[in-house]
């Protein structure tokens, strides 16, 4: 159902339409007024939910054989494994989405002769800060900068490069520069 249809139905039912489909709202108002003029319906307030009335209707349906409690119980038992599987799949999907959303997404584009590593990240500043923190924790003197929408890091790596520093670079899929000078430029993904 489209938003326009929902606005039309809400207006026809006498509820306030929340959308901006003026033509549909106007049409439903004209139809509602026409119905009110031509059909005499006593003004009765009907609550949206009436638990007592629902219980009465269900009891009547059981008495008249329209609802078989044993059959309903069997249906529910058959649906429980499917419901459990659907719930497990939903939880797994949410967990995967949270895991992927929480990781900074990087994409390596290319290196140049100057050995500048250019990468893309959804949040360049956050990735820059994370890399700076990890490099500094590994004992590297690293400097961050922001220039023309690009977050950057410059660092002189110790020779030989210690395993802790290699681990940081490997974790972020960065190669160890051959000259010991680490230069990284992080930009937001380009829009197609």
Secondary structure, 3 states (H helix, E strand, C coil): CCHHHHHHHHHHHCCCCCCCCHHHHHHHHHHHHHHHHHCCCCCCCCCCCCHHHHHHHHHHHHHCCCCCHHHHHHHHHHHHHHHHHHHHHHHHHHHHHHHHHHCCCEEEEECCCCCEEEEEECCHHHHHHHHHHHHHHCCCEEEEEEECCEEEEEEECCCCCCHHHHHHHHHCCCCCCCCCEEEEEEECCCCC
